[in-house]
């Protein structure tokens, strides 16, 4: 039995969009981003680190003029803040 990408994403407390934003920011695979994101959620400054990553991705998309990507990232940020706002800081 092999563990798949979907298994790793399913074990994470992050959405696929949040994981994709971390992967984009870190230039990593989605599997690595899911593991990193889950690790960060358990760290004192992890919430802020993930929020900053997504905000950085939004700035990069704005600079590139990619409004569709900005909208997708904004929704990911909105969801992340709404769900994880009580995360340790």
Helices and strands as residue ranges (DSSP letters): H 5-11, H 16-26, H 30-41, H 46-64, H 67-84
